[in-house]
């Protein structure tokens, strides 16, 4: 089982995105600080601005949402998934790309964290 931590701006908005849009289940909810979500063998910790993970580093840098690291969710029908997420207002960084292994697209959670949707060939 893999555990990923994403820093988010709003825990409640992140929970709604991952539960309603991507089929995660809430394991524990400590909003506004953090929530623990599960989908298959992935555990996702969404940590808000008041979580210990958001404290400044010794050199003064502050952890923040966004970036290009991401986890991948395999889907059966990428067009249907994209359509449903767009209907809920989810932003996308690109259009569906086709490669040798399948099709992929990057969407963003409400804090700008990337999630790759992937449909195997």
C-alpha positions in Angstrom: 0.0 0.0 0.0 1.3 3.5 -0.9 0.7 6.6 1.1 1.0 10.0 -0.5 0.7 13.4 1.3 -0.6 16.4 -0.7 -0.6 19.9 0.8 -3.9 21.6 0.1 -5.3 25.1 0.6 -8.7 23.8 1.9 -9.2 20.3 3.3 -12.9 20.3 2.8 -12.6 21.2 -0.9 -9.9 18.5 -1.4 -12.1 15.9 0.3 -15.0 16.8 -1.9 -12.9 16.6 -5.1 -11.3 13.2 -4.3 -14.4 11.6 -2.9 -17.0 12.9 -5.4 -14.8 13.1 -8.4 -12.3 10.3 -8.1 -14.0 7.7 -5.9 -11.9 7.9 -2.7 -13.4 7.1 0.7 -12.9 9.1 3.8 -11.0 7.0 6.4 -10.5 9.9 8.9 -11.3 13.6 8.8 -9.5 16.1 11.0 -10.6 19.2 9.0 -9.4 21.8 8.8 -6.0 20.4 9.5 -6.0 17.2 7.4 -8.0 14.2 6.2 -7.0 10.6 5.3 -8.6 9.2 2.1 -8.4 5.8 0.6 -8.9 4.4 -2.9 -7.9 0.8 -3.6 -4.3 0.4 -2.3 -3.6 4.1 -2.2 -3.9 6.2 1.0 -3.9 10.0 0.4 -3.3 12.4 3.3 -4.5 15.9 2.4 -2.9 18.4 4.8 -4.2 21.9 5.1 -2.3 25.1 6.1 -2.7 24.3 9.8 -1.2 20.8 9.5 2.2 20.1 10.9 3.4 19.2 7.4 2.8 22.8 6.4 5.2 24.3 9.0 8.1 26.3 7.6 11.5 24.5 7.1 14.5 25.5 9.1 15.8 27.6 6.1 12.4 29.5 6.0 10.9 27.8 2.9 7.2 27.0 3.3 5.7 23.8 1.9 3.0 24.6 -0.6 0.6 22.8 -2.9 1.1 22.4 -6.6 4.1 21.3 -8.6 4.5 18.4 -11.1 4.8 15.4 -8.9 1.7 13.3 -9.0 0.1 10.0 -8.5 -1.7 8.1 -11.3 -5.2 6.8 -11.2 -6.1 4.2 -13.8 -9.5 4.7 -15.3 -11.6 2.5 -17.7 -13.0 5.4 -19.7 -10.8 8.5 -19.8 -13.3 10.6 -21.8 -16.1 9.9 -19.3 -13.9 10.6 -16.3 -12.7 13.9 -17.8 -16.2 14.9 -18.7 -17.5 14.3 -15.2 -14.6 16.2 -13.6 -15.0 19.1 -16.0 -18.7 19.2 -15.1 -17.6 19.7 -11.4 -15.2 22.5 -12.5 -11.9 20.6 -12.2 -9.2 22.3 -14.2 -6.9 20.4 -16.6 -3.3 21.2 -17.5 -3.5 19.6 -20.9 -5.6 17.6 -23.3 -5.7 13.8 -23.5 -2.3 12.5 -24.8 -1.9 9.1 -26.5 1.3 7.2 -26.0 2.5 3.6 -26.5 1.1 2.6 -23.1 -2.2 4.3 -23.2 -3.9 7.7 -22.8 -3.3 10.2 -20.1 -4.3 13.7 -19.0 -3.4 15.9 -16.0 -6.1 17.4 -13.9 -5.7 19.5 -10.8 -7.3 19.2 -7.4 -8.8 22.4 -5.8 -5.3 23.4 -4.6 -3.5 22.9 -7.9 -2.0 19.5 -7.1 -1.6 17.3 -10.2 -3.5 14.0 -10.6 -2.7 11.9 -13.7 -5.7 10.0 -15.1 -4.5 7.1 -17.2 -6.3 4.6 -19.4 -4.1 1.7 -20.4 -3.9 0.7 -24.1 
